[in-house]
Amino acid sequence: MAEFSPDQGSADLASVQRNGVRVLSGILTALHSIFPIISGTASSASAGSATLPANPAGFIVVTLPDGSSAKVPYYE
């Protein structure tokens, strides 16, 4: 990667900044497609067929990459 020198001019600096914004935008897009997004909390959830440990303090509501939501228990 070429290094920036202050005497290269403002056009080169603007180009470096635009490329940096593009890279950061791509990273953010990739992270959103990989990790769930916490969208709130809830005081109850159905366990379905799973057995949860007794007495969770609450549930974190997450939006999964496919758009569905899930509740994850948390404990004090």
KATA-V936245 format. One record per pair of residues at least 4 apart in sequence whose ideal C-beta (glycine too) atoms are under 6 Angstrom apart, sorted by the first residue. I is the first residue (numbers start at 1). J is the second residue. Records with the same first field share a line. If there is no record, write none. Layout:
# KATA-V936245
I = J / J
This chain:
# KATA-V936245
4 = 16
8 = 12
31 = 35
33 = 65
36 = 62 / 64
37 = 63
38 = 60 / 62
39 = 61 / 63
40 = 61
41 = 58 / 60
42 = 59 / 61 / 71
43 = 58
45 = 59 / 71
47 = 52
52 = 73
56 = 73 / 75
57 = 74 / 75 / 76
58 = 74
59 = 71 / 73
60 = 72 / 74
61 = 69 / 71
62 = 70
63 = 69
64 = 68
